[in-house]
């Protein structure tokens, strides 16, 4: 008779087999020189070194992008602040939607956590954690993931296990939900405060984008040249107190990032 092994049992097995290794957080040597670089120049450098863009996410004051190197089986988490690479860290392959090698402890933790709550893959990434690192045990990761999904999808707070990981995950999920509804006119100030959405500016022709920026109340206050031949222009909207960095390359907008107000002062 064939024995059926439940997801929870499989997760327990994985947990038992895993050492309590810390999550990956180091900056790999092949990209250490890119910390502090302009985002547009950093993208070109990463591509030239064998990395391909996987996905991105935006927070209150920074943007995260994930890059995968197929030859090295390496996933990078890149944090961009004020248009520059603020941090580059090695992160589990699962954050790039990839499978890790046989010795990838972090990947096994993710598999175990997903099995515990019955999902195919984790919805949250390393940057969603306060310390930028996944938990080193599957149970905590599972609690965090359950909280994250409840917060992200606007479900009731249901911390039946009284887990700190669930509470942290729920807060992170709510924060991510707020970011994903940033198109709403009242975001992020609440109430009915003014806000100009610029998401449609990305990948536009630069001349057309300049006209749109002016039409929407923005004026250019600064501009820097990038090593790839493009540039980063900084625009300020006094009516909404928005400061944005617009990166271009080959005559097209490649990135639109909200930066701190002091950058435009």
N, C-alpha and C positions, 0 to 999 in steps of 0.2 A: 504494500500500500504506500502510495506516495505521500510524503510528509510535506505539509505546507508551512513555510516559515513566514511569520507576519513581519510587517515593516518594523514594528517596535522591537521584535526579537532581533532582527538583523541590525538595527541601530545599536541595541545593547551589546551585541557582539563586537561591532566596530569600536564602540567606546572602550570596551575591555581591552582591545588590542592596541589602542593608541597611547603613545607616551604623552605626558603633559607638556608638550613643546609649545613655546610662545608663538604667536602669529608672526608672519613675516612683516617687517617694517623697515628694512634697510634700503638705502638708495644704491642700486646696482652701479658698479664702477663705470659701465659703458655709457651711463647717462648722467653721471654726477655733475658734469660740467654744464648741463642744461638748466640746473636750478638757478633761478634769477633771470633766465632768458625771456625775451618777448614770446608770447604764446604762438604767434604766427611763425616766428623763426624756429621755435622749438618743435612745432609740428613737422616742418620740413626736415629738421635734423633727425627726428624719430623715424620718419619714413625712410630716410637714407640709411638708417642703421637697422632696417629690417622689421620695424614695428608697424602694425596696421591698427587704425582706429576701430574700436569696437562699439562704444556707446558713451554717453555723457549724462551728467546730472548737474543741476544748478542749485546752489544754496543761497543764503542771505547775502554773503559777502564774497563768495568764491564759486568756482565751477570745477567739477571733477570730470576727468575723461579717463577712459581705460584703453590701454594699448597692449596688443599681443604680438609676441615675437615667436613665430612658428618654429624656427630653427632652435632657439634656446628654450622653448616651452616656458616662456616667462611672461607674466602679466604685470603691467605697471599701472599704478593709480597716480594720476597727475593732478595736482591741485593748482588752480590758477587764481591769483588774487591781483586785482588792479592791472590786468592784462599781462602779467608776468607769471612764470612758473614758480610757485612758492614752495612746492615740495613734490618729489617724485619717489614713490616707494614701491617695493616689490609686494605683490599681493597674490592671494591664491588664484589658481587658474580658473576656478569657478566664477570669479568676478569678471572674467573676460568671456564667460560662456564656453569655456574649454575644459577638457578633462586633464587632470594632472597625471603625473607619472605614478608608478607603483609606490614610491616613497613619499608622495605628497600627503603629509599628515593633515594639512589644512583642508585639502579636498575631501579626504575621508571623513573629517568632522562635518563638513557640509552635507555629504551624502547621508551620514547618520542623522543629522538634524532634520533633513528633509523627510527621511523615512519615519521619524518619530511623529510628525504631524501630517503625514500622508500627502506630501506635495512632490512634484517632479524636481524642482530646483528652488533655491532660496531667492526671494524677491529682493532682499536687502543686500547691499554691498559693504565693503569694509569701511568706507567713509561715513556710512550712516551711524556707526558706533562713535561714541564720544571721544574715544582714544584712537580712532582710525584703525582698529584691529578687531578681527573676529575673535570670539571666544575660543579657547583651546579644547573645550569639551562639547559634545553634541547636545547634551541636555540643555545647557545654557543657550546655545545657538538656537535650539528649537523653541525655547521659551521666548527669546528675543524675536525670532521670526514670526511667531504667532501674534505677539504684541504689535509688531511692525505692520503685519497685514491688517489687523483689526483697526489700527489707527489710520493706515493708508486708505482703507475702503470704508471709513466712517462707520465702523461697527462699535457696539457698546464695549466699554472697558470690562474685561472679564478675566481677571487675574486670579483664577481659582487655585493656582499653585502658590500664590503669594510670592512670586518670583521677582527679584529686582531686575532680572534680565527682561522679563515681560514688560515691566513698567518703562524701562529705558526704550525698548523696542516700540512700545505704543507711542511714546513722545516723538520718536524719530519718524514713525509713520505719519503722524499728524503733521509734522513739519514738512515732510515730503509732499503730502497732499496739498498743503498750502502753496508750495512751490509750483506744483503741477497745475494749479488753478491761478497762476500769476497773470493770465490773460484777462482776468476780471478787473474792471476799472477801479475797484476799491482796494486792490492789492498793491503793496503789503500793509497799508496804513490802517485798514479797517474803516468802517463807516462809509462815507462817500467822498473820500479824498481823491484828488486828481491823480491820474497815472497814465502815461503814454506807452502803449505797447509797441515794441520795435522788433518783434520776432520775425516779421515778414521782410525785414531789411536784409537778413542773411542771404548771401549768394546773389544779391542783386548787382546789376551794373553800378559801379561806384558813382558815376555822374548822376544817375537816377536816384541813388540812395542819398546823395547830398541834397538834392532838391526836396526829397521826402523829409529829411531831417529838418530842413529849414521850414518846410510847411507845417511841421508838427511842433514848432517852437524851440528847436535846438540850434545852438550856435557853436561853432568850433572854437575851442580855447587853447588847444595845443596839438602838436603833431610830432611824431618820432619816425625816423626811417628804420626799416628792418633789414637785416643782413640778406634776406631773400629777395630784395628788390621792392618789396611792398612797404607799407607804412601802417602805423597805428595813429588814428586821430581821436581826440577827446572832445566830446560834445556835452554842453550844459544846457539844461532847460530850467530857467529861473522860476517858471510858473509851477512846476511840479517838483523842483529840487532834485532832478535826476542828473546823474553824471554817468556817461557811458563811454566805453572804449570801443572804437570801430576798427577792426583789423582788415586790411585789404591785401590782395595779391593778384597780379596780372589783371588789374582793372576791375576786380570783383570783390565784394565784401565776403570775407571768410569767417568772421566772428563778431558777434555783438555781445558785449559784457557790461553789466552794471557794476560800477566801481564806487569806491568811497567818495563822498562829496569833496573831501579835501584835495583829491586829485585834480579837480576842475577849478580849485580856488587859486 
